[in-house]
Amino acid sequence: MFNDGQQDPRVEEGPNHNLHLLTTASTPATPGPSTPTTHTTIPLPPLEQLKVADYEDDIVPPLRPASTPFPQADMVEGDIQCSWRESNADRLDTDDTAHLSSSASSSNATFRQLPGEIHECILDHIFGVRASTSSKTPTAGGSKALRSWGTALRHSRRREVAELCLVTSNWRNLIQERLYRHLKIKGTRDSIDQACLWFLDHQHLCSYVKHIEIWFPVFQQKNPAFDRTHRVASPDRSQLIRSLALADNTNTNVTYQSPSNNCTLFEIFLFVRTTFAEACILTLEGGDRKKPPMVRHLNKDETSLPLLPQVKTLVCKGQWNLIRKNDDFQNIATALPNLQEWHGSYARPKSKAYISMASIVPHLPRVLTHLNICIEADYRRESVSPLFVRKVNAKAHLCAELAKAIPTLEHLAFTGRICGCLFDHGSRLSNPRETRLKSVDLVVKNICRPTFVWNDGTGITDMNFILAFESLVLSGVKSLDRLKALEYLRIRFIDLDSQVPALNPYFQLSSSQCTGIWSDTIVSTLARTRPGASFVEKSESLGEVGFKDGQLLAPPTFSKTRPLSIKVDSYAGLGGGITIS
C-alpha cells in the first residue's frame, strides 16, 4: 500500500489499489492550487472478485421501439449509432436481431407506401404550397384580380433541398419537379448555350419546367481588369491589394457599356420552343438604367418570332426595354396565339410609358382575358403632379384607350393615374348581355384632372383629391348597371408616408357587400345600379383623429386596421376645414 501523501492520483491503479476520490479543486475542469490537495481513500475488494455476472442482471439495455420510422439497420449515411456495452451486445439473441430487422424494413415499407398526397404535403411544408399554373383561384390576399407572378415560387436553396432526393425513390421526381418548376436564366448567348447543353444531357427534366424566366443585362463592364469583385488566382494576395490601390491612385474608374452578347427575342423564343415544350409561363425582364437599350426582337434575316402555343401567361418586367410601341407588342402577341394573361410593369414612371400603353391597349387580342399593368408603384403622395403628366395629356389619354379593352377582358388590374373615364367609356362600349368583366382592381397614384389645375396633389388632407376619388368611385358604381358580370371592384389609394395609413381612401365591392368611402350620392346610385348590394356599415365620423402641433395624429385607441366605412365629408376635418381652389 502506497503512502497517500506521496501518491499521484493520475497513476494507473493496480489490482489491489484503493480508489482515490479527488476534491473539486484538483479536477481538470476546475484547476486548483499548486499545493497538494487532500483526498480520501476507500478500500475496495480485489478486481478478481468483481465479476460482470454479478451486475448484468441489474442492467437492462434499451431497445429501439418497433414504431421508429428510421431504424438503425437501414440507415445508409449520416445515421446515429448507439454505443453498446460489449457484454450486452454479445448477449443479443438472434431472435431479437431478426425482430429489429423486420421492424426496420416494415417501417421503411410503410413510409414508402404512404399516399402520394402525404408526400406532397411534406414537401409543400418545405418548398411552399405549389398551386397549379392554370389555376384561376383567388390570390393569398383574397383578391379575385390577377395573380402576381412577381413572387412566383422559385426555391433559393436548390443545392440543400436537392439532397432530399435520396430519402426515397418516390421523392426523386417530386423534388425535381419542384426544383425545375421555375427557372431563371440570364439572357446572354453564353448562358443560353450552357442551358441548352445541360438540358440536352438531362432531357427528362425538361417536362418539369412550367415557368421560364429570362433576364437581360442592361450593361456590361468595359474594363474588367480593375473590377474589385473580380477574383484573380494569385498566391500573393497582398500583391493584388497593392495593384488595386495603385489603380485607385491613378483615378482609373470602372466604366460600363451597352451589352454586346445579349440574345434577341427570336433566340429566346426558339430556345423555349425547342427545350421546354410544357412551359406555360414566360417572364421577360428588360432591366432598367438611364437611357436603357431596347432588347432586339429580330435579326436582319428574320421576319417573325417562333410560335409558342403552350405559353398562356406573359410577364414583362422593365417593360419599356421590351415593348415601346404597338408593333413590338403585336410581334410578341402573334408568337403567343393562346396568350390569356399579360402582366406588364415599368421600372420607373415616365410619360413614354403612358403614351406607349395608350397605343397598345385598344388592339389587344380577343383571347387575352387577364390584363395587369403597373406604371407607377412608388406609393408616395404628391404635392402636385409631375411635369411629365402634361406631356401625356397633350398626346394621349390612357383611361379612354384602356376602356376600349373592357368589352373583351375578364379581369383588369391597373396601377397608375386613372379617372372615371375608364368606367364611363367602358360601360358605354360593353353589351350588358355579352360583357365578361368579372373583377377590377385599381391602385390610384393620382386622379386625372384638367391640366390647368395647379393644386392636383394627393393625400388624405387634400380635399380636392378626396372629391376626385369620390368621383372615380361614383363612376365605377354607375357602370355596374351595364357591367352585369362585375362581381369584384376595388379602388384604393396607398400612401406610405401617411401619418394615419388606415384612413387612406378605398372602395371595395365583393359578394354584394361594400366597404370603404361612402356618401349619399354613392349609396343612392348603388341602390339603383346594383339593388342587391349594400354597405356593411355607414359611420358618420372618423373618431378623435385631429391635428396636434401641426401634425395629424390619431389617439392610441384608434384601430390601425382600415375602417369598414368612411364618410367622404369626414375628410374635411383632416384638412382643418380649408379647401384651396
N, C-alpha and C positions, 0 to 999 in steps of 0.2 A: 504494500500500500504506500503510494507516494504521499509526501507531505503536502497538505493543502496550500501552505504558504508559498511553495516553490512550484506548484503545478500550473502549467499553462493550460487554460481552458480550451485551447484550439487543437491540442494534440489528439490523435486518434485514440479512442477508448479500446482497451484490451478486453478480453473476456471477463476478467474479474474486476474491471474498473468500476468506480462509482460514477453516477450521473451528476454532473455539476450544473446547477441552476444559476445562471448569471443574473445580476441585477440589471435594471434598465439603463443604468449609467454606463455599462460596458457593452451594450448591444451595438451591432454595426449601424443600425438606423439612428441611434442617439448616442454618438460617441461621448464617453465620459472623460474624467480627468486622467492625467498621466500616472497618477498614483495608483498602486494596486488596489483592486476592489475586493470586497468581501463576497464570498459565495458559500453556499450551503451544500453539504454532501448528503445524499440519500443512498443508503445501501440497497443494492439490487441483487437478486439471485444470479447465478451464472447463466450465460446465454444458452448453454446446453440444455438447461431446464426449461427454457422458453420455447414452446412448440406452437407452431401456427395452428395446429389442430385444436388447441385449447380455445382459440379465439375465433375460428372460422364459423362456428355456429352462431356467434353473435353478430356477424357482419353479413348483411343481405345486399348483394349488388343490385343497383337499379336496373330495371328492364324497360326498354323502349315500348311505349304503348302501341297497340296494334293500329290505332287510328292516325298515327303520324303520317302526314302526306308525303314526306320525303325521307324514307328510311335510309339507314346508313349503307345498306348493301348496294343501292342503286345510285349513289352519289358519284357522278363521274369526275367533276372537278370542283374545287372550292368547297368541299364538304367539311363538316366539323366532326373531328374524331374525338371520341371519348377515351380517356385514359383508364384502362382497366388494370387491376392488380393481376400479376401473372398467375398467381394461385387461383384467383377467381376465374380468369379466362380459361385456364386449363380445366376447370370443373364444369364448364358449359357442356351440357349434354347435346348430343346430335339432334334430338327431337326439338330442343329449344332453338337451335340454329335453323332448322328447317322451318320452324314456325315463324321466325323473324323474316326469313327469305320469302316465304309465301305471303306474309303480311305486306312486305315491301312491294312485291310485284303486283299484288292486288290493289294497293293504294295508287300506284302509278297507272295501272289499267283503269281504275275508277276515274282518275283525273283526266286521262285521255278520252274517256267515254262520256265526259260531260257534254251537255247540249251545246251547239255552236253559239247560242245566244249568251251562255255564261262566259265563254271565252271572249266574245265580243264586248261584254260588259267590263271584263277585267282590263282589256286593252283600251277601252274608252276611258277608263279611270286613269290610265297612264298617258294616253295621247290626247285625250279630249274627245267629246262626243262627235262622231262622224255623221253629218247629215248628208242626205242624198243630193247630188249635184243638180238633179232635175226637180227637186222639191220646191214647191211654191208656198210652203208653210210660213207663218209669221216669224219674224226675227226674234232674237232673245229679248229685245226691248218691248215686244208686243205689237210693233208696228206692222201693218199689212202692206206697207210700201216695200220698196225694193230692198233686197238683202245687200249688205255691204261686203263686197269681196276684197276690200282693202285689208281686212283682218282674217282672211281665209286661213284654214288650218294648214300650217306647214311647220312640222316639228323641227326645232332648232338643235336638238341633241341627237342627231342621227347616229353618230358613232356609238353612243352609250346604249341607246334603245335597240340598236341592231343586234346586240348580243342576246336579246330576248328570243331570237330565232332558234337558239339552242335549247330552249326549255323543252319543247316537244316538236315533233314533225308537223303537228297541226298548226302550230303558231308561225311557221315559216311564211306561209302565204299571207296570213293575217298581218304580220309585221311588215312584210314587203309591200303589201297593198296600201298600208298607211304611210310608209316612208316615201313611196314614189307617187302618192296621190297628187301632190302639188310640188312641182319642180320650178326653180328659178334659175335661169341661165343667162349669162352675160351675152349681149347681142353683138359679139365680135366674131370674126371668121375663125379665129383660133379656138374660142370657146365652143362654137357650134361644131367645128370639126372634131374636137375632143368628145363632145356629147354623141356625135354620130358613131364614133369608134366604140364608145362604151356600150351603147345600146345595140350595136351590131354584134358584139360579143355576148350580150345579155338580152336577147330578144324576148325572153319570157317576161321581162319587166316592163315592156312597152305597153302592155294592156292595162297595167295598173295606173298609168298616168292619166288623170282626168282634168287636171288644171296645169297648164304650161304657162310660165311667166317669163317674158323676155325683157330685160332692161338694157337700154342703150346708153353708153357713156357719152357725156356731152363735151369732154375734153380729155386730152392725154398730155402727159408730161413731155416737155420739149427737150430738157437737158437732164436726163435721169442720173447723170454722174454725181450730182450734188443733192440727191434726194436723201433726206435724213432717215426715212423709213426703209431705204434700200439696203438689204442685208448683203454685206460683202464678206466672203470667206477669207479671213486673214488671220494668221497665227498671232499677230501683234495687234490687239485691239487699241492700244494707245496710239499706234501709228494712224489708225483710221480716225480716231478722235482729233488728232492734230491736223489731219488733212481737212476735216470738216471745219475746224476752227480757222484754218487758213482760207477756206472758201468764204467764210463769213467776213474775214478781214478784207478780202478783195471785192466785197459788195456784189458777189455773184448770186443773183436771186433765181429761184426755181420758177421758170415760166412754163406756160401751158399753151397748147394749140388745139385746134379742132381735131377730132379723131379721124384717123385715116384708115382704120381697119374695121369700121362698123359694117354690119350686114345691111342689105336692103330688105324691105318688107317682102320682096319676091323670094329671097333666100330663106327668110324666116318661115314664110308660109309653105315653101317647098320642104323645109326640114320638118315641120309639124305634120305635113301630109304624108310623108314617106316613113316617119318614125312613130308617131302617136296616132293611131287610127281611131282611138276611143277618147281622145281629149275633146271635151265639150266646152271648156272654158279657156279663153285665150286672153292673157293680160299683156299689154304693151306699155312699157314705162319709158317715156321720152326724156325724162330728166328736166333739169332747169338750170339756167345760168343767164348772165347778161348777154343779149344778142345770141341766143342759142341756135345751133344748126338744126335744120329740119332733117328728120330721118328720110332718106330716099326711098321711094316706093319701087321704082323700076329702073333698070339699066337701059341703055340706048336701044338694045335689040329686043326688048321685052315690051309687050303691049298690055298685059293684064296679069293679075296675081293668080296663083294656083288656087283652085277651089278647095274649100274646107267645109264640106257639107255637114260634118259632125259637130262643128262649133256652133253653140247656141247662145253663148254669153261672151260679149266683148267688153273688156275693161281697159280703159285708156287713162293712164296717169301721166301728168305733164302733157296734156293733150295738144297744147299749142305746137309742140315739136313733132307731132304725128299728123294732125289734121288742121289745116289752116283755111281751107275753103271747101265748098260743096263737092268739087271734083275729087278731092282727096278722100272724103267720106264715101262717095259713091264708088270709088275704086275699091275700097275695103268692103263695102256692103255687097258689091257684086260677087266678091270671092267668098262671102258668107251667106249663101242663099237661105239658110234656115236660122238666121240670127233672130233671137227673141228678146234679148236684153242687151242694152248698151249703157255702160257706166262710164261717164267722162268727167274728169276733174282737171282743173288747172292749178299750176303751182302758185301763181300769183295773179291778182286781179289786174286786168288791162282792158282797154277799150276794144282791142282786136278780138278778144275772146267773145264779147257780146256780139260784135258785128259778124264774126265767123259763125257762131251758133244761129244767129238770125237768118243766115243764108242756107243753113243745113236743115233745121227742124221742119220747114214746110214740105220737104221732099223725103221724109223718112219712108222706108219700105213698109208695106202693109203688114208684113209678117212680124215686124217689130212691135211688141206689146208692152215692154218694160223700158222706161227711159229714166235715167238718173243723171242729172247734170249738176255739177258743183263748180261754180265760177269764183265765188268769194266765200271762204270758210275761215276767216280770221276771228270772227265772233267778237268784234270790238265795236263799240258805239262810235258814231261820227258826230262831230260838232257841225259839220257841213259836208255836203257831198264833194268828192274829189273832182278835179278838173276834167279827168278823162270821161266823166259821165256826160259832159256837154258834147264831146266828140261822138259818143254813141247816139245821143238824141238827135244829132244832126244827120246821121246816116241811116239808122235803123231803130226799130222798137221791138226788142226781143219778145215782150209779152204778147203782142199781137201776132207775131210769127209763130210763137210756141202754141198759141191757141189753135192753129191750123192742124196740129198733130193730135189734138184731143179726140177727134172722132174715131181714130184707129187705135188709140192706146188703151191699155187696161190699168196700168199703174204708172204714176208720174211722181217723180221726186225732183225738187229743184232747190238750189241754194244760191242766193244772189239777190239782185234787185228785181222786184216784181211789183205788180199793181193789179187792180181789179179788172183791167182789160183782159187778162188771161181768162177769167171766168165769163165775162160778158161776151167776148167773141167766141170762146169755145162752146158755150151753151147754144149760141145762135147757129153755129155750124153743125151741131150734133142733132141727130134724129133721135127723139126720145125712145123710139121703138128699136133702134139699132145700136144705141150707144153701148160701149163696152167698158167705159172708165169705171173702175171699182175703188180706187184709192188715190188720193192726192196728198203729198207731204211736202210742205213748203217751209224752208228756213229763210226768214227775211233778213237780208242785210240792210235794206232800206226800201222805202216805197217810192216808186217812180212818181215824180211831181214835175210841174212845169219848170222849164229851165230858168225862168225869170225869178223864181222864188229863191231868196238868198238864205233863209233860215230853214233849210231842209235837212236838219240833222236827225239823230235818233236818240233814244233813251226814254226812260220812264218819267223823267222830269220835263220832257218836251211834249207839251200838249198837242202841238201840231202833228207830231209823229203819231201820237196815240189816236187822234182823229183820223189820220190817213190809214192807220192799221185797222180801225173800225170799218172804214170804207172798204178795205180789202176783204175783211170777214163778211161784210154785208153782201158783197158781190158773190162770194162763194156760197152763201146761203141762198141767194136768189137763183143761182144756177142749179140748185137741187131739183127745181121744177122740171127741167129738161134732162138733166143727167140722172136718169132714174136708177141706173146701176151703181151710183156712187154710194158706198157704204162707209167709207173711212175718209175723213177730211181733217187734216191737222195743219194749222198755220201757227208758227211760233217765231218769236224774236229772242235771240240769245245774246246776252251782254255779259261777258266775263268780267268786266270792270264794274258792274252794278254793285252798289252798296247793299241792296236788298234783291238778290237774284230771284227770289220766289215771286216777285211782282212783275217779272218780265211778261209782257202781254202774250197770250196764246189763245187759240180756239181749237177745240177738238170735238169732232162728231164721230162716235163709234157705237155701234149697236143701238142706234136711235137715242143715245144719251149724249148730251152736250155738256162740256165743261169749258171754263175759260172766261174771257170777257163777254159781257152782255150789256145790252141796252134795250129800251122799249122797242126801238125800231128793229133790232135783230130778233127779238122774241116774236114780234108780230109777223115778220117776214118768214121766220122758221115755221110758224103755225100754218102759214098759207102754202109754202112750197113743200114741206115735209110734215104733214099733220101728226104722224106717229112719233116724231122726235120731240124731246123736251130737255130743259136744263135740269141737272141733278139738284142744284140749289141756286138761289139768287141772293147773294149777300149784298147789303147796301153800303158797306164801308170797308175800309182796309184795317180797321182797328186803331191802334195807337201809334202807327207809323207817322213820323214827322221830322222836322228839322231841329237840330241842336248844334249850336256853334257853327252854323253854316253847312253842316253835313246832314244828309238824310240817314236817319238811324231808325232801327226797329227795336222795340223793347225785348228784353231777354225771353219773355214768354211767347214771343211771336214764332210761329212754326216756320222752320226752314224749308218745308215742302211747299210746293206751289198750291195756292188755294183752289178749291173746286170752281169758284166763280169770283169774278172781279167786275164790278160795275165801272163802265167807262168814265162816268162823271167823278169817280173816286180819285182818278189820277190828277184831277185839277188841284187837289190839296197838296200833292207832292211837289208841284211847281210853285207853291205859295199863292196859288190862285191867279198868277200873272201869265198871260199868254202874249208872246211877242209876235206881231204880224206885220 
